[in-house]
């Protein structure tokens, strides 16, 4: 194998290993959590592929964020998100902030209040998630 091919192979292997370790580190040793976005600020987004529920044009999905730096004392976040594929809107049905990066220590009680629908922002992590869920 030439030197360039060897270097390319090693880089590809390393990137695959990093993505796999991030996805498996999404929580609780569960294989169902898939990474779908890593933002420029270092925040990493996951969704639980095993619990996606489709009801006509609505997708209900558990979503997690691991913050690169703490956000008001929270290191991670989990929500039940409703994505309307036909209207391209999102609505948070419930959410919890956690003081650790592994979704184990809630920083406060789970907020069970449904939030109003809002348009999915272009270029956002939620837009990438909606493309995965809605465009299947």
Steps between C-alpha positions, in 0.01 A plus 500: 500500500639843416571752772206725394256209501625389843458851643152532347401162642626590849319835497178334384532231767566758774197712400276193494623400847434851636145511362429149630628583848294822512188313392548221752580757770161661443373329806431198712687259271199497268566449131179681406640853543637630170707814460351724233677833541812655644490877505793737450484587872563133587144406607410145392140394421353150521159339446358168619439307181311224684228729639408711196121504464337606176138616510394613151737797433620530859820344629546473876862446590720502809785743451819560699769766498840477662627854543868570439488764775243531776182691417375669818635212709375227266739266321235304309135519398227255401162570344204334339466685173210503256594574140226578249638383165235673289525841672872472584434602860624375834349496847660394825262275694724459805859573592761448770837665560775295664802610702717219358591408142334156519134589571510346849471798740201726428581864573126563557167326464386396154293773335185325374347817352451478124663794324342675200583384148776689326651482155810286474796733446701456180838342562409395855557162661121453501492555125754221459292275727183579307678407176592162650150431634274662241678427176508121542 
